[in-house]
Amino acid sequence: MIITTNAGARLNKYLQSFLAAMLTLTGTAALGLTLGWFLGGISVNFRF
């Protein structure tokens, strides 16, 4: 019972840190893409 609880606590801690890392990386990537889009002056024209 104690082993299962410890494993569950470790897994929960790992998942929380993993999600925090993914959110940080996603936010950084979005910021970089937005900044590059504005500084690069890329205009997107949707003409069909």
C-alpha positions as CSV (number, residue, x, y, z in Angstrom):
1,M,0.0,0.0,0.0
2,I,2.8,2.4,0.9
3,I,4.7,1.5,-2.3
4,T,1.7,2.3,-4.4
5,T,1.1,5.6,-2.7
6,N,4.7,6.6,-3.1
7,A,4.6,5.6,-6.8
8,G,1.4,7.6,-7.3
9,A,2.9,10.6,-5.6
10,R,6.0,10.4,-7.7
11,L,3.9,10.1,-10.9
12,N,1.7,13.0,-9.9
13,K,4.8,15.2,-9.2
14,Y,6.3,14.1,-12.6
15,L,3.2,14.9,-14.5
16,Q,2.8,18.3,-12.9
17,S,6.4,19.3,-13.8
18,F,6.0,17.8,-17.3
19,L,2.8,19.9,-17.9
20,A,4.6,23.0,-16.5
21,A,7.5,22.4,-18.9
22,M,5.1,21.9,-21.8
23,L,3.2,25.1,-21.1
24,T,6.5,27.1,-20.8
25,L,7.8,25.7,-24.0
26,T,4.5,26.3,-25.9
27,G,4.4,29.8,-24.6
28,T,8.0,30.5,-25.6
29,A,7.4,29.1,-29.1
30,A,4.2,31.1,-29.5
31,L,6.0,34.3,-28.4
32,G,8.9,33.6,-30.7
33,L,6.7,33.0,-33.7
34,T,4.7,36.1,-33.0
35,L,7.8,38.2,-32.6
36,G,9.4,36.8,-35.7
37,W,6.2,37.4,-37.7
38,F,6.0,41.1,-36.6
39,L,9.7,41.8,-37.0
40,G,9.9,39.9,-40.3
41,G,7.1,41.9,-41.8
42,I,5.5,38.9,-43.3
43,S,2.1,39.7,-44.7
44,V,-0.3,36.9,-45.3
45,N,-2.8,37.4,-48.1
46,F,-5.6,35.0,-48.4
47,R,-6.8,35.5,-52.0
48,F,-8.7,32.7,-53.7
